[in-house]
Amino acid sequence: MTKLLAKWFRKFHRWIAVPTALAIPAALVIKLIGDPELKSMWEKIDNLPSILMLIMALSGAYLFLLPYIVKGQRKKKTVPNHEVDNQLKRK
């Protein structure tokens, strides 16, 4: 399940990165130009870059922690087998 989830999170993260990379410079340019029409238009969607950055941060954090999550899952699967082997050796 983790492998499938990681694959989709990577795709989702990449697709969110594109509009974020376009929205942040667009916001900067619109605010620097100072055209009142553009500013009024932008105020309607002013929170969009912030929301996209938050989504990217959350999905990026998951992707960053994924190797540690998988490593922990592997350890949980292998520990009982070693305990059984040790018990058999003692008998």
BATIRO-526899 format. One record per residue: x, y, z of N, C-alpha, C, CB in turn; residue number from 1. Coordinates in Angstrom, 2 decimals, m for minus. Glycine has a CB too. Example, Ala and Ser with C-alpha at 12.3 -4.5 7.8 and 13.67 -1.06 7.14 Angstrom:
BEGIN
+---------+---------+---------+---------+---------+---------+---------+---------+---------+---------+---------+---------+-----+
:    n_xx :    n_yy :    n_zz :   ca_xx :   ca_yy :   ca_zz :    c_xx :    c_yy :    c_zz :   cb_xx :   cb_yy :   cb_zz :  nr :
+---------+---------+---------+---------+---------+---------+---------+---------+---------+---------+---------+---------+-----+
:   13.19 :   m5.69 :    7.80 :   12.30 :   m4.50 :    7.80 :   13.20 :   m3.30 :    7.80 :   11.31 :   m4.47 :    9.05 :   1 :
:   12.85 :   m2.25 :    7.08 :   13.67 :   m1.06 :    7.14 :   12.90 :    0.03 :    7.87 :   14.08 :   m0.60 :    5.72 :   2 :
+---------+---------+---------+---------+---------+---------+---------+---------+---------+---------+---------+---------+-----+
//
This chain:
BEGIN
+---------+---------+---------+---------+---------+---------+---------+---------+---------+---------+---------+---------+-----+
:    n_xx :    n_yy :    n_zz :   ca_xx :   ca_yy :   ca_zz :    c_xx :    c_yy :    c_zz :   cb_xx :   cb_yy :   cb_zz :  nr :
+---------+---------+---------+---------+---------+---------+---------+---------+---------+---------+---------+---------+-----+
:    0.82 :   m1.19 :    0.00 :    0.00 :    0.00 :    0.00 :    0.86 :    1.26 :    0.00 :   m0.93 :    0.00 :    1.20 :   1 :
:    1.96 :    1.22 :    0.75 :    2.83 :    2.40 :    0.85 :    3.44 :    2.75 :   m0.49 :    3.93 :    2.16 :    1.88 :   2 :
:    3.78 :    1.73 :   m1.28 :    4.39 :    1.97 :   m2.58 :    3.43 :    2.69 :   m3.52 :    4.86 :    0.65 :   m3.20 :   3 :
:    2.19 :    2.24 :   m3.54 :    1.17 :    2.86 :   m4.39 :    0.88 :    4.29 :   m3.93 :   m0.12 :    2.03 :   m4.38 :   4 :
:    0.78 :    4.47 :   m2.62 :    0.52 :    5.80 :   m2.06 :    1.68 :    6.75 :   m2.37 :    0.29 :    5.70 :   m0.55 :   5 :
:    2.89 :    6.27 :   m2.26 :    4.07 :    7.09 :   m2.55 :    4.10 :    7.51 :   m4.01 :    5.35 :    6.33 :   m2.19 :   6 :
:    3.74 :    6.59 :   m4.89 :    3.72 :    6.90 :   m6.33 :    2.74 :    8.04 :   m6.62 :    3.33 :    5.64 :   m7.15 :   7 :
:    1.55 :    7.96 :   m6.04 :    0.54 :    8.99 :   m6.29 :    0.88 :   10.29 :   m5.60 :   m0.83 :    8.51 :   m5.83 :   8 :
:    1.50 :   10.22 :   m4.43 :    1.92 :   11.45 :   m3.76 :    2.99 :   12.16 :   m4.56 :    2.42 :   11.14 :   m2.35 :   9 :
:    3.91 :   11.40 :   m5.16 :    4.95 :   12.02 :   m5.99 :    4.34 :   12.73 :   m7.20 :    5.95 :   10.96 :   m6.47 :  10 :
:    3.40 :   12.04 :   m7.86 :    2.73 :   12.67 :   m9.00 :    1.96 :   13.91 :   m8.57 :    1.78 :   11.67 :   m9.68 :  11 :
:    1.22 :   13.81 :   m7.49 :    0.45 :   14.93 :   m6.97 :    1.38 :   16.10 :   m6.62 :   m0.36 :   14.51 :   m5.73 :  12 :
:    2.49 :   15.80 :   m5.97 :    3.45 :   16.83 :   m5.56 :    4.02 :   17.54 :   m6.79 :    4.59 :   16.20 :   m4.73 :  13 :
:    4.34 :   16.78 :   m7.82 :    4.87 :   17.38 :   m9.05 :    3.84 :   18.27 :   m9.73 :    5.33 :   16.30 :  m10.01 :  14 :
:    2.60 :   17.82 :   m9.79 :    1.56 :   18.59 :  m10.47 :    1.18 :   19.83 :   m9.68 :    0.33 :   17.73 :  m10.71 :  15 :
:    1.33 :   19.81 :   m8.38 :    1.07 :   21.00 :   m7.57 :    2.23 :   21.99 :   m7.70 :    0.85 :   20.62 :   m6.08 :  16 :
:    3.42 :   21.48 :   m7.94 :    4.59 :   22.35 :   m8.05 :    4.50 :   23.29 :   m9.25 :    5.86 :   21.51 :   m8.16 :  17 :
:    3.91 :   22.85 :  m10.33 :    3.83 :   23.67 :  m11.55 :    2.99 :   24.93 :  m11.32 :    3.24 :   22.86 :  m12.70 :  18 :
:    1.72 :   24.81 :  m10.87 :    0.97 :   26.05 :  m10.65 :    1.55 :   26.92 :   m9.54 :   m0.47 :   25.72 :  m10.32 :  19 :
:    2.20 :   26.31 :   m8.56 :    2.83 :   27.09 :   m7.49 :    3.99 :   27.90 :   m8.06 :    3.32 :   26.17 :   m6.35 :  20 :
:    4.78 :   27.26 :   m8.90 :    5.92 :   27.95 :   m9.51 :    5.47 :   29.07 :  m10.44 :    6.77 :   26.96 :  m10.27 :  21 :
:    4.28 :   28.97 :  m10.97 :    3.76 :   30.04 :  m11.83 :    3.03 :   31.12 :  m11.02 :    2.81 :   29.45 :  m12.86 :  22 :
:    2.35 :   30.74 :   m9.96 :    1.53 :   31.69 :   m9.20 :    2.37 :   32.65 :   m8.36 :    0.58 :   30.94 :   m8.29 :  23 :
:    3.46 :   32.18 :   m7.80 :    4.26 :   33.04 :   m6.92 :    4.93 :   34.18 :   m7.70 :    5.32 :   32.22 :   m6.20 :  24 :
:    5.62 :   33.91 :   m8.81 :    6.17 :   35.04 :   m9.58 :    5.08 :   35.94 :  m10.16 :    7.06 :   34.51 :  m10.70 :  25 :
:    3.94 :   35.35 :  m10.54 :    2.84 :   36.16 :  m11.08 :    2.35 :   37.14 :  m10.02 :    1.68 :   35.26 :  m11.56 :  26 :
:    2.23 :   36.67 :   m8.78 :    1.79 :   37.54 :   m7.69 :    2.78 :   38.68 :   m7.47 :    1.63 :   36.74 :   m6.39 :  27 :
:    4.06 :   38.36 :   m7.53 :    5.09 :   39.38 :   m7.35 :    5.02 :   40.43 :   m8.46 :    6.48 :   38.73 :   m7.32 :  28 :
:    4.90 :   39.99 :   m9.68 :    4.84 :   40.92 :  m10.81 :    3.59 :   41.79 :  m10.73 :    4.86 :   40.15 :  m12.14 :  29 :
:    2.46 :   41.20 :  m10.40 :    1.21 :   41.96 :  m10.31 :    1.30 :   43.01 :   m9.21 :    0.01 :   41.01 :  m10.04 :  30 :
:    1.90 :   42.65 :   m8.09 :    2.03 :   43.62 :   m7.01 :    3.04 :   44.71 :   m7.32 :    2.42 :   42.92 :   m5.72 :  31 :
:    4.08 :   44.39 :   m8.08 :    5.08 :   45.39 :   m8.44 :    4.60 :   46.33 :   m9.53 :    6.37 :   44.71 :   m8.88 :  32 :
:    3.83 :   45.83 :  m10.48 :    3.34 :   46.67 :  m11.58 :    2.38 :   47.73 :  m11.04 :    2.64 :   45.80 :  m12.66 :  33 :
:    1.50 :   47.32 :  m10.17 :    0.61 :   48.28 :   m9.53 :   m0.61 :   48.69 :  m10.34 :    1.38 :   49.47 :   m9.20 :  34 :
:   m0.94 :   47.98 :  m11.38 :   m2.14 :   48.28 :  m12.17 :   m3.37 :   47.96 :  m11.32 :   m2.15 :   47.47 :  m13.51 :  35 :
:   m4.26 :   48.94 :  m11.10 :   m5.42 :   48.70 :  m10.23 :   m6.34 :   47.57 :  m10.69 :   m6.22 :   49.97 :  m10.11 :  36 :
:   m6.51 :   47.41 :  m11.99 :   m7.37 :   46.33 :  m12.50 :   m6.77 :   44.96 :  m12.18 :   m7.57 :   46.48 :  m14.02 :  37 :
:   m5.48 :   44.84 :  m12.42 :   m4.82 :   43.56 :  m12.11 :   m4.84 :   43.27 :  m10.61 :   m3.38 :   43.57 :  m12.62 :  38 :
:   m4.61 :   44.30 :   m9.81 :   m4.62 :   44.11 :   m8.36 :   m5.98 :   43.68 :   m7.87 :   m4.18 :   45.38 :   m7.66 :  39 :
:   m7.03 :   44.28 :   m8.38 :   m8.39 :   43.90 :   m7.94 :   m8.72 :   42.47 :   m8.38 :   m9.44 :   44.89 :   m8.51 :  40 :
:   m8.24 :   42.09 :   m9.57 :   m8.44 :   40.72 :  m10.04 :   m7.67 :   39.73 :   m9.16 :   m8.00 :   40.58 :  m11.51 :  41 :
:   m6.44 :   40.10 :   m8.82 :   m5.58 :   39.21 :   m8.05 :   m6.08 :   39.05 :   m6.62 :   m4.16 :   39.73 :   m8.05 :  42 :
:   m6.70 :   40.08 :   m6.06 :   m7.18 :   40.01 :   m4.68 :   m8.21 :   38.90 :   m4.49 :   m7.78 :   41.34 :   m4.26 :  43 :
:   m8.90 :   38.54 :   m5.55 :   m9.89 :   37.46 :   m5.47 :   m9.23 :   36.10 :   m5.25 :  m10.74 :   37.43 :   m6.74 :  44 :
:   m8.04 :   35.93 :   m5.80 :   m7.34 :   34.64 :   m5.68 :   m5.99 :   34.81 :   m4.98 :   m7.13 :   34.01 :   m7.08 :  45 :
:   m5.90 :   35.80 :   m4.11 :   m4.63 :   36.12 :   m3.45 :   m4.13 :   35.00 :   m2.55 :   m4.80 :   37.38 :   m2.63 :  46 :
:   m5.00 :   34.19 :   m1.99 :   m4.59 :   33.11 :   m1.09 :   m4.15 :   31.85 :   m1.83 :   m5.73 :   32.77 :   m0.15 :  47 :
:   m4.34 :   31.79 :   m3.11 :   m4.00 :   30.59 :   m3.88 :   m2.54 :   30.16 :   m3.74 :   m4.31 :   30.82 :   m5.33 :  48 :
:   m1.56 :   31.06 :   m3.92 :   m0.17 :   30.60 :   m3.75 :    0.12 :   30.07 :   m2.35 :    0.79 :   31.74 :   m4.06 :  49 :
:   m0.49 :   30.68 :   m1.34 :   m0.26 :   30.21 :    0.04 :   m0.83 :   28.82 :    0.24 :   m0.89 :   31.19 :    1.05 :  50 :
:   m2.00 :   28.58 :   m0.28 :   m2.63 :   27.26 :   m0.15 :   m1.82 :   26.21 :   m0.90 :   m4.08 :   27.29 :   m0.69 :  51 :
:   m1.36 :   26.56 :   m2.10 :   m0.54 :   25.62 :   m2.88 :    0.77 :   25.31 :   m2.16 :   m0.26 :   26.20 :   m4.27 :  52 :
:    1.38 :   26.33 :   m1.55 :    2.63 :   26.10 :   m0.82 :    2.40 :   25.20 :    0.40 :    3.24 :   27.44 :   m0.37 :  53 :
:    1.27 :   25.37 :    1.07 :    0.95 :   24.52 :    2.21 :    0.77 :   23.07 :    1.77 :   m0.31 :   25.02 :    2.91 :  54 :
:    0.06 :   22.87 :    0.67 :   m0.15 :   21.51 :    0.14 :    1.19 :   20.90 :   m0.26 :   m1.12 :   21.54 :   m1.07 :  55 :
:    2.04 :   21.70 :   m0.90 :    3.36 :   21.18 :   m1.29 :    4.20 :   20.82 :   m0.08 :    4.10 :   22.21 :   m2.14 :  56 :
:    4.12 :   21.64 :    0.97 :    4.90 :   21.37 :    2.19 :    4.44 :   20.07 :    2.84 :    4.78 :   22.54 :    3.19 :  57 :
:    3.14 :   19.85 :    2.91 :    2.62 :   18.63 :    3.53 :    2.97 :   17.39 :    2.72 :    1.11 :   18.73 :    3.70 :  58 :
:    2.79 :   17.47 :    1.40 :    3.11 :   16.30 :    0.58 :    4.62 :   16.08 :    0.53 :    2.54 :   16.47 :   m0.85 :  59 :
:    5.39 :   17.16 :    0.54 :    6.85 :   17.04 :    0.56 :    7.35 :   16.43 :    1.86 :    7.49 :   18.40 :    0.36 :  60 :
:    6.71 :   16.80 :    2.97 :    7.10 :   16.22 :    4.26 :    6.83 :   14.72 :    4.27 :    6.34 :   16.91 :    5.41 :  61 :
:    5.69 :   14.32 :    3.72 :    5.39 :   12.89 :    3.64 :    6.43 :   12.17 :    2.78 :    3.98 :   12.66 :    3.06 :  62 :
:    6.76 :   12.75 :    1.64 :    7.74 :   12.11 :    0.75 :    9.12 :   12.07 :    1.41 :    7.82 :   12.87 :   m0.59 :  63 :
:    9.45 :   13.09 :    2.21 :   10.72 :   13.10 :    2.91 :   10.77 :   12.00 :    3.98 :   10.97 :   14.47 :    3.55 :  64 :
:    9.67 :   11.81 :    4.68 :    9.62 :   10.82 :    5.77 :    9.36 :    9.40 :    5.28 :    8.56 :   11.22 :    6.76 :  65 :
:    8.97 :    9.24 :    4.05 :    8.60 :    7.93 :    3.52 :    9.67 :    6.86 :    3.69 :    8.28 :    8.07 :    2.07 :  66 :
:   10.95 :    7.12 :    3.40 :   11.95 :    6.06 :    3.60 :   12.03 :    5.59 :    5.06 :   13.32 :    6.56 :    3.16 :  67 :
:   11.85 :    6.52 :    6.00 :   11.90 :    6.15 :    7.42 :   10.66 :    5.35 :    7.81 :   12.01 :    7.41 :    8.31 :  68 :
:    9.52 :    5.69 :    7.23 :    8.29 :    4.94 :    7.49 :    8.43 :    3.50 :    6.99 :    7.07 :    5.63 :    6.81 :  69 :
:    8.94 :    3.35 :    5.78 :    9.12 :    2.02 :    5.19 :   10.13 :    1.22 :    6.00 :    9.58 :    2.13 :    3.73 :  70 :
:   11.20 :    1.88 :    6.44 :   12.22 :    1.20 :    7.24 :   11.63 :    0.69 :    8.55 :   13.41 :    2.14 :    7.52 :  71 :
:   10.78 :    1.49 :    9.17 :   10.12 :    1.08 :   10.41 :    9.18 :   m0.08 :   10.18 :    9.37 :    2.23 :   11.02 :  72 :
:    8.49 :   m0.09 :    9.04 :    7.58 :   m1.19 :    8.73 :    8.36 :   m2.47 :    8.50 :    6.73 :   m0.87 :    7.51 :  73 :
:    9.52 :   m2.38 :    7.87 :   10.35 :   m3.56 :    7.63 :   10.84 :   m4.15 :    8.95 :   11.54 :   m3.22 :    6.73 :  74 :
:   11.24 :   m3.27 :    9.87 :   11.73 :   m3.76 :   11.16 :   10.63 :   m4.48 :   11.92 :   12.27 :   m2.60 :   12.00 :  75 :
:    9.42 :   m3.98 :   11.85 :    8.31 :   m4.63 :   12.55 :    8.04 :   m6.02 :   12.00 :    7.04 :   m3.78 :   12.44 :  76 :
:    8.23 :   m6.18 :   10.69 :    8.00 :   m7.49 :   10.07 :    9.10 :   m8.48 :   10.40 :    7.88 :   m7.35 :    8.56 :  77 :
:   10.33 :   m8.03 :   10.55 :   11.45 :   m8.94 :   10.75 :   11.69 :   m9.27 :   12.22 :   12.70 :   m8.35 :   10.17 :  78 :
:   11.29 :   m8.47 :   13.14 :   11.55 :   m8.71 :   14.56 :   10.91 :  m10.01 :   15.05 :   11.04 :   m7.55 :   15.39 :  79 :
:    9.65 :  m10.30 :   14.78 :    9.08 :  m11.55 :   15.28 :    9.81 :  m12.80 :   14.77 :    7.62 :  m11.64 :   14.89 :  80 :
:   10.30 :  m12.79 :   13.56 :   11.01 :  m13.95 :   13.02 :   12.30 :  m14.22 :   13.81 :   11.35 :  m13.74 :   11.54 :  81 :
:   13.01 :  m13.18 :   14.18 :   14.23 :  m13.36 :   14.96 :   13.92 :  m13.88 :   16.36 :   15.01 :  m12.05 :   15.04 :  82 :
:   12.83 :  m13.40 :   16.93 :   12.46 :  m13.87 :   18.26 :   12.10 :  m15.35 :   18.23 :   11.27 :  m13.05 :   18.81 :  83 :
:   11.43 :  m15.79 :   17.19 :   11.08 :  m17.21 :   17.06 :   12.34 :  m18.04 :   16.90 :   10.12 :  m17.44 :   15.86 :  84 :
:   13.29 :  m17.59 :   16.08 :   14.56 :  m18.30 :   15.90 :   15.32 :  m18.42 :   17.21 :   15.42 :  m17.59 :   14.85 :  85 :
:   15.36 :  m17.34 :   17.97 :   16.08 :  m17.37 :   19.27 :   15.42 :  m18.33 :   20.23 :   16.13 :  m15.96 :   19.90 :  86 :
:   14.09 :  m18.39 :   20.24 :   13.40 :  m19.32 :   21.13 :   13.65 :  m20.76 :   20.74 :   11.91 :  m19.03 :   21.11 :  87 :
:   13.73 :  m21.05 :   19.44 :   13.99 :  m22.41 :   18.98 :   15.40 :  m22.85 :   19.33 :   13.77 :  m22.51 :   17.47 :  88 :
:   16.36 :  m21.92 :   19.26 :   17.74 :  m22.24 :   19.59 :   17.91 :  m22.55 :   21.07 :   18.66 :  m21.10 :   19.20 :  89 :
:   17.15 :  m21.89 :   21.93 :   17.24 :  m22.11 :   23.37 :   16.74 :  m23.50 :   23.76 :   16.45 :  m21.05 :   24.11 :  90 :
:   15.77 :  m24.02 :   23.05 :   15.19 :  m25.34 :   23.37 :   16.11 :  m26.38 :   22.90 :   13.80 :  m25.53 :   22.74 :  91 :
+---------+---------+---------+---------+---------+---------+---------+---------+---------+---------+---------+---------+-----+
//
